[in-house]
């Protein structure tokens, strides 16, 4: 299954305390990213994966105007991008739980020749 998501990838994982043992996500961009992933995935999913899968993902990050470095070596961390993306795929019904992901690869590059977002390839193992 191939999924192309357009939008600015947002991390999940950093939380801020708002008192009374309650926490909220610090990334204000997270809801929009999750919606973009969910909408893109629901367009291509026929039936959910039920066994181990391999996920290969490329995150295309927007390049700030003054940045000349080759790779996005600043936050957000790729593990937090994966967390937000995998949780959105669970919500979309791609799989019952992201615990099914047993193998994979990721890449984080600047979106110089395309719109920001990500490309995912999910295959059964």
N, C-alpha and C positions, 0 to 999 in steps of 0.2 A: 504494500500500500504506500502510495506517495502522497504527501500532504504539503502544500505550499501555503504558508501563512504570511500575510502582509500586515505589518504593524511594527511598532517599536517593542522589541523584547523587553520584558520587565521581570525583575527577580522576585522570588518569594522566599521568605525565611527570616528576615530581620523584622523583629517586632518591637513595638514601643508600649510601655505600660501606660494605661490610662486610669489606673487606680482600681481598688476593690478586686485585685487579682484578675483584671481584664487586660487584654492586649489587642493591639491592632497592627496590621501590616504597615510598614513604613513607606512602602512604594505606592504612591498614588496612581501609578500607571498600571498596576497589577490587574484591576478589573477589566480594563480595555484589552490588555494582552490576552487574558484568559478567554474573553469573549471572541477575540479574533481566532485563537487556536481552536476553540470549540466549534465555531461556525465553519471554519475550513475543514475540520475533521469530519463533521457531520455530513458534509457534501460528498465525501468519498467512502465512508464506512458502510459496508454491506452488513456484515455480522461481526460481533466482537471477537477478538482473540481470546482463547481460553487456555492456552498453554504458553510456554516460554517463547519470547520474542527477542529479536535483535533490533535495536533502534540506532540509526545513523542520522545525525542532525547537524545542520550547518546554521549557525546564527549569523545573520547579516545585521551588523550594528551601524547606526548612523555615525558618520565621521564628523567630529567637531571641526569647524572651519579652520582653526589654527593648528590642528594636529597633523603631523607629517610622518609619525611612526607607522610601521608596516601593519602591526596588529593591535587590537584593542586590549592592552595590558593593564587596564584600570577597571574598577567596578562598573557594572555588576559582575560578580563571579559567575563562572559558567555553571557551577553546581546549583546555584540559586535560580539560574535561568532554566536549567533542566527540571528543577522541582516545580516551578510554576507551569511549565509546558506539559510535563507528565500529568500533573493534577488536572489540567484542563482536558487532556486526552481521556482521562478517566471519566470526567463529567460528560464528555461527548459520546461515551459508550464505545470507544476504541478497544478497551479491555475492561475487565472488572476491577483490576487494581494494578498499579504500576510495579508491583512486586513481580509481575510476569516478565519484566525487562531483565534479562540475564546477560546480555551482551550488547555492545554498541560502541559507537565512536561519536565524537563531537568535534566541531571546529567553530571558532569564533573569528569572524573577519569583518572588515569594514564593507559597507554596502556602497561601494564606489560605482558599480555598474548595474545596480538594480535597487529596488525599493527595500527599506529595512524589513526584517521579518525572519523567517526561518524556513528551511526545507527539511522534511522528515521522510525517511524511508523506513518502514516497519515491515519486517519479514518474520514469519514463523520459523522456529528452530526445530 
